[in-house]
Amino acid sequence: MKTATLASIALAISISAAHAQTIGVSMSDLDKFRTALLNGVVSHGQTISGLKLVTESAKGDNELQKQQVQNLIADKVDAIILAVSDGDLGPQMTKMAADAGIPLVYINNVPSNLLDLPDNQVVVASNEKESGTLETKQVCALLKGKGRVVVLMGEPFHAAARARTQDISDVIATPDCQGLQIVERQAAYWSSDYADQQMQEWLSAGVKFDAVIANNDEMALGAIRAMKKNNIPMKNVVVAGVDATDDALAAMVAGDLDVTILQSAVGQGAAAVDAAVKLIRKEKVPRENNVPFELVTPENIATYLPKSQ
């Protein structure tokens, strides 16, 4: 199986007005990152002449998202870009699109049926082995290989949450980081509010920790909010997230967040549109199209500030 990088998908694609095409976009929800993801799709789509985008948000409702996809199929869109919250929805979504002969691009979340996708269905995401690994290695370095860690996980059935959480365990199993100990691990569903609540519970229970490793920035920021409410000096705790959102970078500038990993919403959005257009034109697109993750720290944050806008 071949994996393509973002650069391998041509950006300069034009569709003449005489042959206008419509791409339907269904997002599982619109949290901070997925809003940026949708903006990436829309902004790139607007650069392609004759291309129309129809966008929907399922607001976290899997049944609503299935209905949205059915409606897009009924409207005879030329391709669908789909961000599912649960990779296990993949087989159902794949069958609906395949039966209708409509190209499908999964964005950000890898479907559970990845290896069984037909030729006109592909995935645009990032290699999650990089995200949690980069994040945890940096935390390990900051703690000099020793310390107590709490972990905030995303949605339990989201492929990224499972992969990033496994990455944490894999890094801690290495010789340099075996002195790290996970003392608590709970799902906070990508949400700052859930993370705030979970952190409050840990603090009330007297849980002691040196670092917070979150599957995304929103949960890291929720944990920071809870710790500040409890007058915990942020210089005493290493906090790490993933996505390099604008709020996360602001928190890093303020000295509250120590580590984040850039997952390029703009890059994934553009790559998904280009893949969809190529599939509409019956061109060959690799099954997996990866947009690389990048480590962001206070030392290199100046390089990344413009990318989060």
C-alpha positions, 0 to 999 in steps of 0.5 A: 500500500502506498502512502502519499504526502500532501505535496503529491496531490496537485493543488492547481486543479481547475474545473470549467464553469461549463462542467461545474461540479458539486462536492458535499461535505459532512462534518461530524461536529464543529469543535475548534479543530473541525471548524478549522478543518471545514474552513480549510476545505471551503477556502481551498474549494473557493480557489477552484473555478466552477466548484460548488461546496454544500456543507453540513454538520451532524452536531455529534449525531451519528444517525444525523450524519448518515441521513446527511450523507443519504441526502447528499447522495439523493441530491446527486453530488459529484463527490463527498468529503466526510469527517466521521466521529466514529471510524466504525461508521466507515463500512456503512458510509462506504456502502452508501457511496459505493452503491451510488457510484459517488467518490468519497473522501474520508478526512481526518478520521481513518475508517475502520474499513480502510483496507477494504475501500473501493478505488474511488474512496480514499483517506486524507489524514495524518499519521497518528503514530507521529502525533502522540509519539512526538507529544510524549517524547517531548513531555518525557524530555521535559520531565527528564524521564521521570514523573507521574502522568495523567492522560485525557483521551478523545472520543473512545471510538475515534481512531486518532484517540486510540492511536494517540493514547497507544503512542503514549504507552509505547513511548513510556515503554522505551528505556529513556521514558520508563520512569514515567508512570500513568496514574490516571487515564480518562476520556474527555471527548475532545472537549475543554469542558469535559477535561475541566470537569475531569481535572477537577475530579482528579484534584478533588481526589488528591491525585498527584501528577507532574504532567498532563498529556491530552489527545488534543489541545481543547482538553489540554486547555480545559485541564489548564483552566481547572488547575488555575481555578485550584491555584496550581502554578502552571510552571509546576506542571507540564501540559501537552496537547495536539492540533496547534490551534490558535487558542493553544498557541496563545496559551503557549505564549502565555506560559501555560501550555508546554507542548502541542503538535501541529495537525494542519487543518488547512493542509488536510482540507486542501488535500481532501478537496483536491483528492475529491476533484481527482476522483470525480475526474476518475484519476488515480488517488492513493488510498492514504494521503498523509499530512505530516505532524510537527512538534511545536514548543515555546522555542519554535512557536514563532514559526507556527503562529501564522499557521494557526490563523 
